Amino acid sequence: MNLVRGFVLAKELFDTIESFDGEEAKSKKFSEDLKAMSLEKAQLESEKRALQFKLYLVVTKKTVMRAKYEIELKAAKECLKQARDQKRAAETSQKRIEEAQKLAEDQTLMAETALATANSSLETVLAEKKKSLAAVKLELRGSRPSERMQKPRQWRRIMTHLWIRPSTRTSHNA
């Protein structure tokens, strides 16, 4: 029986050794898997950092582009505001010019009316003066030159009435 028992013990020992070899193989495989997983993990971490950096670049680029567009938009709005202000100023100037033209036309019309009135008044006065002059000429035709010289006051009064001064009768002053 000892032999059987020795044989059983040997078999158990052999099984234990085999199982230990199997465990060692499993342990080696586990170690290799662990190394592979750590390499994968390192690679994934590297890819993760690369993607984060790319994301950072994209976000930064978008931020820069947004800032650039905001600056351009602000400049465009300012330009539009200036254009609107200039348009308003031009419209105001145009209105003032139109008002000035209308006022000038009204004043021209008033001046023409006043000129026509003054012209007709002058023509009336001139006609009256011509009649007075004709009457004086008729009166003077009847009188002799010696009589004219004897009445200088009357002569001056007649000439003053006609708005003619004796000194203006000479041809070189006319």
Secondary structure, DSSP 8 states (H G I E B T S, - for coil): -HHHHHHHHHHHHHHHHHHHHHHHHHHHHHHHHHHHHHHHHHHHHHHHHHHHHHHHHHHHHHHHHHHHHHHHHHHHHHHHHHHHHHHHHHHHHHHHHHHHHHHHHHHHHHHHHHHHHHHHHHHHHHHHHHHHHHHHHHHHHHS-HHHHHH-HHHHHHHHHHTT--GGGGSTTT-
